[in-house]
C-alpha cells in the first residue's frame, strides 16, 4: 500500500497502463521533464474512497493542479483545457469511459 492507500497490485497495473498523462498525453519518464510534466496520482472521480483500476490514474502535475476537485465535465470546459486542446476525444480511454458515466 502506498501513501495514497493504493494497494501495490493496483499501483503496478496503473503504472503499466498510464505511461502518459491520461488528460493531456505528456509522456512520463523523460529525464529532463519539467516539474509540471511529472506524473502524479489522480482520482478521476474526486472521491478518495474509490480506489479501483477504473478511478485511479496517473496524470501530469499540471493537469492535476488545474483539475483539482472539479468534476471532469466541468474541467473540460475550462480555459486550461481549451488552451491545451484537451477534450472528450483526446482523453485516455480510461477517462473517456468515466466521462460516459458521469
PyMOL commands that set and color helices and strands:
alter all, ss='L'
color gray80, all
select helices_A, chain A and resi 8-17+35-37+61-67+72-75+79-84+93-99
alter helices_A, ss='H'
color red, helices_A
select strands_A, chain A and resi 39-43+56-60
alter strands_A, ss='S'
color yellow, strands_A
deselect
rebuild
show_as cartoon
